[in-house]
Structure formats: structure tokens, C-alpha cells
Amino acid sequence: MTKTRKVDKVGECASPRGFEHTKKSRSKTLSKQKEDESEWEETRCPICWEHPHNAVLLRCSSHKKGCRPYMCNTSDHHSNCLNNFHRTFSKKVEIGDRPSGKKVTHVKCPMCRGKINGWKVVQPARCFMDSKPRSCPCEGCDFRGNYSQLRLHARSEHPFARPAEANPQLVREWARRVSERDLQDALNVLESESESELSYGDFVVL
């Protein structure tokens, strides 16, 4: 009977290139995380001008150009910015190929005035911004805390308060700024057209 000799299997050594690739990959991930956190640190909700709590990212038509409008998606116990923004600034327009009387809602980006097509949750951004402290929205209250702390505070100290409904001045202030921005954009266009006409004209009247 032929005897078979057992041969010990020698584990394959990991390639040094594999370790190097993993190290570079981790380094890129950490670098990207730091860049994101630096961006989120500077982010403010365009309605209440605080760190967005329970934030959502509006799907802006200028997303590829770098527009990142994050907004609070909290309830009436807090700032309730997303609902207030949609109610106040959405514009219903008639579409030519739709039956008469049918309208769709158009919403402009609060940052660049581009078109908004819904919103999405970016979980790492939401978690980061929820950890940032901000003031209680109830008038006269000095409490500050992160999102979890503010929720507990609102339930225990202001269970029947609706600060987003009671104090719409933040929304009006934002509307004023938007109007000023639209006016400035229009003036810039007119100025650009005037300069273009002068450059092609034969004479300049002084």
C-alpha cells in the first residue's frame, strides 16, 4: 500500500503592494472625510442660519457646480425650515402640455436660484451637523444643545410651543435677502449687456 506523505501548507504571504494599496486607500478615505467635515462645519441652513439639524440636501440643478444647500428638516417644535421654505417659496406654474388648470410646483434653490428636484438624506452629514449645538428657537429661552438635547428640552420645557409658526420673521428675512439677490443678478445682467453694446459700438457718447 502506497503511503502518501502529508505536506504542510504554507500560508501565502500578503503582497507588500497589497499593504501599500490598502494604506493609500485609507489615507484617501481619511482625507475625504476631513474635507467633508470641513465643509459641513461651515454649512448653515439658509432659512434659520444655524447648523442644520436633521438635515436634508436639496437636489439642486447646480449640484455638479458645487451647490450644496443643506436645510433643517425638523418639526414645528423646532425651526421646521424645510416645510416653511416649501410653503412660502414654491411657485405653481401651468405647463403647456398639461390639461387646463393643472399646475406643478417649482422651487428655486435658496443658494443659487437653480431648480430644486426634491431632497435626499446624506447620513454622515446629518450625524455631523446634529452634533452641533444651536439655540432653542423659542423666544426668550437661552438653552443651547445638539439636536438630541434640543428635542428632549422641547418636550419637557415647551411641549405646546410651535416656534416655527409663531415667529415667521426668519422666513421673511430670507425672502428679503432673496429679493435683493435677484435684483442684483438682474442689474449684473443689464450691466454686462451694456458693456457688450459699448464694445461693439462705433462711438461712445460722454
WOMO-V179355 format. One record per residue. RES is the residue in one small letter. SS is DSSP state (@ for helix, = for strand, . for the rest). PSI is psi in whole degrees, 0 to 359 (none if undefined). BURIAL is # if it has 16 or more other ideal C-beta (glycine too) atoms within 10 Angstrom, else .. Layout:
res=RES ss=SS psi=PSI burial=BURIAL
res=RES ss=SS psi=PSI burial=BURIAL
This chain:
res=m ss=. psi=128 burial=.
res=t ss=. psi=129 burial=.
res=k ss=. psi=136 burial=.
res=t ss=. psi=132 burial=.
res=r ss=. psi=129 burial=.
res=k ss=. psi=136 burial=.
res=v ss=. psi=123 burial=.
res=d ss=. psi=132 burial=.
res=k ss=. psi=128 burial=.
res=v ss=. psi=123 burial=.
res=g ss=. psi=141 burial=.
res=e ss=. psi=134 burial=.
res=c ss=. psi=139 burial=.
res=a ss=. psi=139 burial=.
res=s ss=. psi=137 burial=.
res=p ss=@ psi=328 burial=.
res=r ss=@ psi=325 burial=.
res=g ss=@ psi=317 burial=.
res=f ss=@ psi=318 burial=.
res=e ss=@ psi=318 burial=.
res=h ss=@ psi=317 burial=.
res=t ss=@ psi=319 burial=.
res=k ss=@ psi=317 burial=.
res=k ss=@ psi=321 burial=.
res=s ss=@ psi=316 burial=.
res=r ss=@ psi=321 burial=.
res=s ss=@ psi=318 burial=.
res=k ss=@ psi=320 burial=.
res=t ss=@ psi=315 burial=.
res=l ss=@ psi=321 burial=.
res=s ss=@ psi=317 burial=.
res=k ss=@ psi=320 burial=.
res=q ss=@ psi=318 burial=.
res=k ss=@ psi=320 burial=.
res=e ss=@ psi=315 burial=.
res=d ss=@ psi=314 burial=.
res=e ss=@ psi=325 burial=.
res=s ss=@ psi=320 burial=.
res=e ss=@ psi=315 burial=.
res=w ss=@ psi=328 burial=#
res=e ss=@ psi=325 burial=.
res=e ss=@ psi=351 burial=.
res=t ss=. psi=137 burial=#
res=r ss=. psi=145 burial=.
res=c ss=. psi=130 burial=#
res=p ss=. psi=354 burial=#
res=i ss=. psi=306 burial=#
res=c ss=. psi=350 burial=#
res=w ss=. psi=34 burial=.
res=e ss=. psi=173 burial=#
res=h ss=. psi=128 burial=#
res=p ss=. psi=128 burial=#
res=h ss=. psi=142 burial=#
res=n ss=. psi=47 burial=#
res=a ss=. psi=148 burial=#
res=v ss== psi=152 burial=#
res=l ss== psi=118 burial=#
res=l ss== psi=137 burial=#
res=r ss== psi=92 burial=.
res=c ss== psi=146 burial=#
res=s ss=. psi=344 burial=.
res=s ss=. psi=23 burial=.
res=h ss=@ psi=318 burial=#
res=k ss=@ psi=341 burial=.
res=k ss=@ psi=0 burial=.
res=g ss=. psi=5 burial=.
res=c ss=. psi=123 burial=#
res=r ss=. psi=77 burial=.
res=p ss=. psi=98 burial=#
res=y ss== psi=143 burial=#
res=m ss== psi=149 burial=#
res=c ss=. psi=135 burial=#
res=n ss=. psi=55 burial=#
res=t ss=. psi=179 burial=#
res=s ss=. psi=183 burial=.
res=d ss=. psi=344 burial=.
res=h ss=. psi=345 burial=#
res=h ss=. psi=216 burial=#
res=s ss=. psi=331 burial=#
res=n ss=. psi=42 burial=#
res=c ss=@ psi=318 burial=#
res=l ss=@ psi=313 burial=#
res=n ss=@ psi=318 burial=.
res=n ss=@ psi=318 burial=#
res=f ss=@ psi=313 burial=#
res=h ss=@ psi=317 burial=.
res=r ss=@ psi=321 burial=.
res=t ss=@ psi=324 burial=.
res=f ss=@ psi=0 burial=#
res=s ss=. psi=143 burial=.
res=k ss== psi=122 burial=.
res=k ss== psi=126 burial=.
res=v ss== psi=149 burial=.
res=e ss== psi=142 burial=.
res=i ss=. psi=132 burial=.
res=g ss=. psi=322 burial=.
res=d ss=. psi=11 burial=.
res=r ss=. psi=157 burial=.
res=p ss=. psi=152 burial=.
res=s ss=. psi=136 burial=.
res=g ss=. psi=345 burial=.
res=k ss=. psi=133 burial=.
res=k ss== psi=153 burial=.
res=v ss== psi=156 burial=.
res=t ss== psi=127 burial=.
res=h ss== psi=133 burial=.
res=v ss=. psi=132 burial=#
res=k ss== psi=148 burial=#
res=c ss=. psi=133 burial=#
res=p ss=. psi=349 burial=#
res=m ss=. psi=311 burial=#
res=c ss=. psi=357 burial=#
res=r ss=. psi=17 burial=#
res=g ss=. psi=182 burial=#
res=k ss== psi=137 burial=.
res=i ss== psi=128 burial=#
res=n ss== psi=67 burial=.
res=g ss== psi=196 burial=.
res=w ss== psi=167 burial=#
res=k ss== psi=162 burial=.
res=v ss=. psi=125 burial=.
res=v ss=. psi=97 burial=#
res=q ss=@ psi=315 burial=.
res=p ss=@ psi=320 burial=.
res=a ss=@ psi=318 burial=#
res=r ss=@ psi=314 burial=#
res=c ss=@ psi=318 burial=.
res=f ss=@ psi=313 burial=#
res=m ss=@ psi=331 burial=#
res=d ss=@ psi=336 burial=#
res=s ss=. psi=350 burial=.
res=k ss=. psi=134 burial=#
res=p ss=. psi=149 burial=.
res=r ss== psi=170 burial=#
res=s ss== psi=151 burial=.
res=c ss=. psi=133 burial=#
res=p ss=. psi=351 burial=#
res=c ss=. psi=131 burial=#
res=e ss=. psi=133 burial=.
res=g ss=. psi=356 burial=.
res=c ss=. psi=131 burial=.
res=d ss=. psi=5 burial=.
res=f ss=. psi=141 burial=.
res=r ss== psi=145 burial=.
res=g ss== psi=172 burial=.
res=n ss=. psi=183 burial=.
res=y ss=@ psi=315 burial=#
res=s ss=@ psi=317 burial=.
res=q ss=@ psi=321 burial=.
res=l ss=@ psi=325 burial=#
res=r ss=@ psi=314 burial=#
res=l ss=@ psi=319 burial=.
res=h ss=@ psi=315 burial=#
res=a ss=@ psi=320 burial=#
res=r ss=@ psi=323 burial=.
res=s ss=@ psi=324 burial=.
res=e ss=@ psi=330 burial=.
res=h ss=. psi=57 burial=#
res=p ss=. psi=335 burial=.
res=f ss=. psi=4 burial=.
res=a ss=. psi=145 burial=#
res=r ss=. psi=74 burial=.
res=p ss=@ psi=329 burial=#
res=a ss=@ psi=327 burial=#
res=e ss=@ psi=325 burial=.
res=a ss=@ psi=334 burial=.
res=n ss=. psi=82 burial=.
res=p ss=. psi=11 burial=.
res=q ss=@ psi=331 burial=.
res=l ss=@ psi=321 burial=#
res=v ss=@ psi=318 burial=#
res=r ss=@ psi=322 burial=.
res=e ss=@ psi=318 burial=.
res=w ss=@ psi=319 burial=#
res=a ss=@ psi=321 burial=.
res=r ss=@ psi=317 burial=.
res=r ss=@ psi=322 burial=.
res=v ss=@ psi=318 burial=.
res=s ss=@ psi=318 burial=.
res=e ss=@ psi=320 burial=.
res=r ss=@ psi=318 burial=.
res=d ss=@ psi=319 burial=.
res=l ss=@ psi=317 burial=.
res=q ss=@ psi=320 burial=.
res=d ss=@ psi=317 burial=.
res=a ss=@ psi=318 burial=.
res=l ss=@ psi=322 burial=.
res=n ss=@ psi=320 burial=.
res=v ss=@ psi=314 burial=.
res=l ss=@ psi=319 burial=.
res=e ss=@ psi=319 burial=.
res=s ss=@ psi=318 burial=.
res=e ss=@ psi=321 burial=.
res=s ss=@ psi=317 burial=.
res=e ss=@ psi=323 burial=.
res=s ss=@ psi=318 burial=.
res=e ss=@ psi=320 burial=.
res=l ss=@ psi=323 burial=.
res=s ss=@ psi=334 burial=.
res=y ss=@ psi=352 burial=.
res=g ss=. psi=160 burial=.
res=d ss=. psi=330 burial=.
res=f ss=. psi=153 burial=.
res=v ss=. psi=120 burial=.
res=v ss=. psi=125 burial=.
res=l ss=. psi=none burial=.
